[in-house]
Amino acid sequence: MKTGERMASTQGTALITGTSAGIGLVYARRLAERGYDLVLVARREDRLRTLARELEAAHSIRAEVLKADLTSDEDMRRVNQRAAGEDLSLLINNAGIGGYAPFAEVDPVLLEQLVRLHILAPMLATRAALPGMLARGRGAIINVASLLAFSGSVPPNPLPHRATYAGAKSFLVTFTRTLAGEVRGTPVKVQVVCPGMTATEFNGGYRGAMTPEDVVTASLVGLERGETVCVPGLEAADAVAALEQAEAGMRQGSKPTLAARYRTPGNA
Ligand SMILES: NC(=O)c1ccc[n+]([C@@H]2O[C@H](COP(=O)([O-])OP(=O)(O)OC[C@H]3O[C@@H](n4cnc5c(N)ncnc54)[C@H](OP(=O)(O)O)[C@@H]3O)[C@@H](O)[C@H]2O)c1
């Protein structure tokens, strides 16, 4: 090693998307405090540079800036290349936008961007990072979903104007839970975080919402405990197990024979 060169962090490198604001920025600060080197990803490069300078000065870490628009194929490729790096020990797919609008009126271009940002980018970054993590025998992947993944059709207010956002977040929940089954028995952990309303730029810093600091605390404590589905504001943690049991009941209750209610024609 040359004089003046820093040793790589023993924690390895955390690549976090959406670090120019909100929850992603808090993950970056928290992980810098824990001694992780960082790759900071978002579109607003000026904010990332300021954060990188601040974290490098305050902690003995290296913070790289990777300006990327995660709705673009080319930028996704660059991020995925970095996510496949040998130093990577933590991938946090956090970048997101709401894009709420009545579905019949919303610009189809925005819908495609939502799917790219919330589904394609996290899935492909996971695909890029996971083989190296498995080979090295260490690593974790965190996907930031939302409580809306579970509440799209819940009465009394079935959350209009969020069909694609809620659907994309449901993808992240199912994707992560299914992947958790696949990596069980390896040292690699996967987690999906489902925050409720959080006070960030996302919703104009909504008062009475959870702080992004609390969301990140829940995620990191939950990860250490091996929790796959982390719902930061949920006191009754057994609700997640109850949901899984209800799903298992549906699956096991489904037979290869047609259910009786479909054997007589309806009135439609
Ligand atoms: N706030 C809530 O109430 C809430 C609740 C549940 C779940 N969530 C989820 O939590 C995650 C973080 O949200 P937040 O509340 O922290 O929002 P935020 O404060 O608005 O931050 C969003 C981050 O995502 C980045 N981003 C957005 N579009 C991007 C793109 N095309 N390419 C790259 N980066 C992009 C933004 O950076 P640039 O604009 O600089 O690119 C920013 O750093 C999101 O996935 C969101 O869906 C939020």
Ligand as a Chemical Component Dictionary entry (heavy atoms), coordinates in Angstrom:
data_LIG
# 
_chem_comp.id                   LIG 
_chem_comp.type                 NON-POLYMER 
_chem_comp.pdbx_formal_charge   0 
_chem_comp.three_letter_code    LIG 
# 
loop_
_chem_comp_atom.comp_id 
_chem_comp_atom.atom_id 
_chem_comp_atom.alt_atom_id 
_chem_comp_atom.type_symbol 
_chem_comp_atom.charge 
_chem_comp_atom.model_Cartn_x 
_chem_comp_atom.model_Cartn_y 
_chem_comp_atom.model_Cartn_z 
_chem_comp_atom.pdbx_ordinal 
LIG N1  N1  N 0  -41.626 8.923  2.939   1  
LIG C1  C1  C 0  -42.555 8.016  3.099   2  
LIG O1  O1  O 0  -43.651 8.289  3.639   3  
LIG C2  C2  C 0  -42.295 6.603  2.668   4  
LIG C3  C3  C 0  -43.119 5.587  3.180   5  
LIG C4  C4  C 0  -42.911 4.278  2.790   6  
LIG C5  C5  C 0  -41.897 3.984  1.895   7  
LIG N2  N2  N 1  -41.096 4.986  1.396   8  
LIG C6  C6  C 0  -40.061 4.596  0.441   9  
LIG O2  O2  O 0  -38.826 4.942  1.011   10 
LIG C7  C7  C 0  -37.850 5.156  -0.018  11 
LIG C8  C8  C 0  -37.111 6.457  0.259   12 
LIG O3  O3  O 0  -38.060 7.503  0.246   13 
LIG P1  P1  P 0  -37.878 8.862  1.071   14 
LIG O4  O4  O 0  -39.092 9.028  1.885   15 
LIG O5  O5  O -1 -36.562 8.898  1.707   16 
LIG O6  O6  O 0  -37.982 9.892  -0.154  17 
LIG P2  P2  P 0  -37.109 11.202 -0.539  18 
LIG O7  O7  O 0  -36.737 11.943 0.676   19 
LIG O8  O8  O 0  -37.925 11.877 -1.596  20 
LIG O9  O9  O 0  -35.801 10.553 -1.199  21 
LIG C9  C9  C 0  -35.903 9.783  -2.365  22 
LIG C10 C10 C 0  -34.514 9.459  -2.864  23 
LIG O10 O10 O 0  -34.641 8.671  -4.073  24 
LIG C11 C11 C 0  -33.846 9.266  -5.084  25 
LIG N3  N3  N 0  -34.418 9.062  -6.409  26 
LIG C12 C12 C 0  -35.681 9.359  -6.845  27 
LIG N4  N4  N 0  -35.799 9.098  -8.155  28 
LIG C13 C13 C 0  -34.596 8.598  -8.562  29 
LIG C14 C14 C 0  -34.088 8.161  -9.809  30 
LIG N5  N5  N 0  -34.839 8.180  -10.926 31 
LIG N6  N6  N 0  -32.806 7.711  -9.867  32 
LIG C15 C15 C 0  -32.043 7.700  -8.758  33 
LIG N7  N7  N 0  -32.453 8.118  -7.553  34 
LIG C16 C16 C 0  -33.729 8.567  -7.457  35 
LIG C17 C17 C 0  -33.824 10.759 -4.725  36 
LIG O11 O11 O 0  -32.652 11.348 -5.261  37 
LIG P3  P3  P 0  -32.574 12.326 -6.541  38 
LIG O12 O12 O 0  -33.881 13.064 -6.633  39 
LIG O13 O13 O 0  -31.386 13.168 -6.235  40 
LIG O14 O14 O 0  -32.340 11.380 -7.699  41 
LIG C18 C18 C 0  -33.729 10.709 -3.206  42 
LIG O15 O15 O 0  -32.386 10.548 -2.807  43 
LIG C19 C19 C 0  -38.636 5.159  -1.331  44 
LIG O16 O16 O 0  -38.466 3.919  -1.985  45 
LIG C20 C20 C 0  -40.082 5.330  -0.894  46 
LIG O17 O17 O 0  -40.964 4.739  -1.823  47 
LIG C21 C21 C 0  -41.273 6.284  1.768   48 
# 
loop_
_chem_comp_bond.comp_id 
_chem_comp_bond.atom_id_1 
_chem_comp_bond.atom_id_2 
_chem_comp_bond.value_order 
_chem_comp_bond.pdbx_ordinal 
LIG N1  C1  SING 1  
LIG C1  O1  DOUB 2  
LIG C1  C2  SING 3  
LIG C2  C3  SING 4  
LIG C2  C21 DOUB 5  
LIG C3  C4  DOUB 6  
LIG C4  C5  SING 7  
LIG C5  N2  DOUB 8  
LIG N2  C6  SING 9  
LIG N2  C21 SING 10 
LIG C6  O2  SING 11 
LIG C6  C20 SING 12 
LIG O2  C7  SING 13 
LIG C7  C8  SING 14 
LIG C7  C19 SING 15 
LIG C8  O3  SING 16 
LIG O3  P1  SING 17 
LIG P1  O4  DOUB 18 
LIG P1  O5  SING 19 
LIG P1  O6  SING 20 
LIG O6  P2  SING 21 
LIG P2  O7  DOUB 22 
LIG P2  O8  SING 23 
LIG P2  O9  SING 24 
LIG O9  C9  SING 25 
LIG C9  C10 SING 26 
LIG C10 O10 SING 27 
LIG C10 C18 SING 28 
LIG O10 C11 SING 29 
LIG C11 N3  SING 30 
LIG C11 C17 SING 31 
LIG N3  C12 SING 32 
LIG N3  C16 SING 33 
LIG C12 N4  DOUB 34 
LIG N4  C13 SING 35 
LIG C13 C14 SING 36 
LIG C13 C16 DOUB 37 
LIG C14 N5  SING 38 
LIG C14 N6  DOUB 39 
LIG N6  C15 SING 40 
LIG C15 N7  DOUB 41 
LIG N7  C16 SING 42 
LIG C17 O11 SING 43 
LIG C17 C18 SING 44 
LIG O11 P3  SING 45 
LIG P3  O12 DOUB 46 
LIG P3  O13 SING 47 
LIG P3  O14 SING 48 
LIG C18 O15 SING 49 
LIG C19 O16 SING 50 
LIG C19 C20 SING 51 
LIG C20 O17 SING 52 
# 
